[in-house]
Amino acid sequence: MVKEEEGIIIEIFKDNMAKVKVGRHGECKNCGACPGDSALVIEAQNIIGAKAGQRVAFEMKETNMLMAAFVVYIAPLVAILIGVVAGQEIAVKFGYSVRGFQIAGGILTFILSILNIKIFDKFAHNNKKMQPTITRSLS
């Protein structure tokens, strides 16, 4: 499913990319993940050749948003759980204090999940299929 949003182009790049200032909507009000009070800035593919200052509509695939939410929110929690269980198993196997190994395993896998988020961010930024696409000019 595709979600359409509106925004104003604030900058154009050479490689058919544009920075778009987007007003927050109802889903953003409770999150607080993005800085700023009333707007955020995204990069979108400018396939229609829109110019700076134009009001445009752009599309974002909901599957991409769900995948990003999973990588950022769910995967680190699962990684921590796996790290705690693995730490416990290692401690029991070698006869050490379980709690220390659980904490170490959770911290280690959390750090690995942060690295995974960084890698996913680079992948998503460089993958044209995952980027929003400007579809039409509204002004």
C-alpha positions as CSV (number, residue, x, y, z in Angstrom):
1,M,0.0,0.0,0.0
2,V,1.2,3.5,-0.8
3,K,0.7,6.6,1.4
4,E,0.5,10.0,-0.2
5,E,1.7,13.1,1.7
6,E,2.2,16.8,0.8
7,G,5.1,19.1,1.4
8,I,7.1,22.1,0.0
9,I,10.4,21.6,-1.7
10,I,13.2,23.5,0.0
11,E,16.2,22.3,-1.9
12,I,17.0,20.5,-5.2
13,F,20.0,18.2,-5.7
14,K,21.7,17.2,-8.9
15,D,20.8,13.5,-8.8
16,N,17.0,14.1,-9.1
17,M,16.6,14.3,-5.3
18,A,14.9,17.0,-3.3
19,K,14.6,18.0,0.3
20,V,10.9,18.3,1.1
21,K,9.5,20.1,4.2
22,V,6.5,18.1,5.5
23,G,4.0,19.2,8.0
24,R,3.4,16.7,10.8
25,H,0.2,14.7,10.7
26,G,-1.8,12.8,13.3
27,E,0.6,9.8,13.4
28,C,3.5,12.1,14.3
29,K,2.0,13.9,17.2
30,N,2.6,11.1,19.7
31,C,5.9,9.8,18.5
32,G,8.4,12.6,19.1
33,A,11.2,10.7,17.3
34,C,11.9,13.6,14.8
35,P,13.2,17.0,15.9
36,G,11.2,20.1,15.6
37,D,7.7,21.1,16.6
38,S,5.5,21.3,13.4
39,A,7.5,20.0,10.5
40,L,10.2,17.6,9.4
41,V,12.5,17.4,6.3
42,I,12.8,14.3,4.1
43,E,14.7,13.5,0.9
44,A,12.5,12.4,-2.0
45,Q,13.1,11.4,-5.6
46,N,12.2,14.3,-7.8
47,I,11.2,12.4,-11.0
48,I,8.8,15.2,-12.1
49,G,11.5,17.9,-12.1
50,A,9.8,20.1,-9.5
51,K,11.5,23.3,-8.4
52,A,12.4,24.7,-5.0
53,G,9.4,26.4,-3.4
54,Q,6.8,24.3,-5.1
55,R,4.1,22.5,-3.1
56,V,4.2,18.8,-4.1
57,A,2.6,15.4,-3.3
58,F,4.9,12.5,-2.7
59,E,4.3,8.8,-2.1
60,M,5.9,6.5,0.5
61,K,5.3,2.8,0.6
62,E,3.9,1.6,3.9
63,T,5.8,-1.7,3.7
64,N,9.0,0.4,3.8
65,M,7.8,2.3,6.8
66,L,6.9,-1.0,8.5
67,M,10.3,-2.5,7.7
68,A,12.1,0.6,9.1
69,A,9.9,0.6,12.3
70,F,10.7,-3.1,12.8
71,V,14.5,-2.6,12.3
72,V,14.5,0.4,14.7
73,Y,12.1,-0.6,17.4
74,I,11.5,-4.4,17.4
75,A,14.9,-5.9,16.3
76,P,16.9,-4.3,19.2
77,L,14.4,-5.7,21.7
78,V,14.6,-9.2,20.1
79,A,18.4,-8.9,20.0
80,I,18.6,-8.0,23.7
81,L,16.4,-11.0,24.6
82,I,18.6,-13.3,22.5
83,G,21.8,-11.8,24.1
84,V,20.4,-12.3,27.6
85,V,19.5,-16.0,26.9
86,A,22.8,-16.7,25.2
87,G,24.7,-15.1,28.1
88,Q,22.8,-17.3,30.5
89,E,23.5,-20.4,28.5
90,I,27.3,-19.6,28.3
91,A,27.4,-18.8,32.0
92,V,25.7,-22.1,32.9
93,K,27.9,-24.1,30.5
94,F,31.2,-22.7,32.0
95,G,30.0,-22.4,35.6
96,Y,30.1,-18.6,36.0
97,S,27.7,-16.0,37.5
98,V,24.6,-16.0,35.3
99,R,23.6,-12.4,35.9
100,G,26.8,-10.9,34.7
101,F,26.8,-12.9,31.5
102,Q,23.1,-12.0,30.9
103,I,23.9,-8.3,31.2
104,A,27.0,-8.6,29.0
105,G,25.1,-10.6,26.4
106,G,22.2,-8.1,26.4
107,I,24.6,-5.1,26.0
108,L,26.6,-6.8,23.3
109,T,23.6,-7.7,21.2
110,F,22.1,-4.2,21.7
111,I,25.3,-2.6,20.4
112,L,25.2,-5.0,17.4
113,S,21.5,-4.0,16.8
114,I,22.6,-0.3,16.7
115,L,25.2,-1.2,14.1
116,N,22.4,-3.0,12.2
117,I,20.3,0.2,12.3
118,K,23.2,2.2,10.9
119,I,23.7,-0.3,8.1
120,F,20.0,-0.4,7.3
121,D,19.9,3.5,7.3
122,K,22.7,3.5,4.6
123,F,20.9,0.8,2.6
124,A,17.6,2.7,2.7
125,H,19.2,6.0,1.9
126,N,21.0,4.5,-1.2
127,N,18.1,2.3,-2.4
128,K,15.8,4.1,-4.8
129,K,12.9,1.7,-4.1
130,M,12.8,2.7,-0.4
131,Q,12.8,6.4,-0.9
132,P,9.7,8.6,-1.2
133,T,8.9,9.7,-4.7
134,I,7.4,13.1,-5.7
135,T,4.4,12.3,-7.9
136,R,2.8,15.6,-8.8
137,S,3.0,19.4,-8.3
138,L,0.2,21.0,-6.3
139,S,1.2,24.6,-7.0
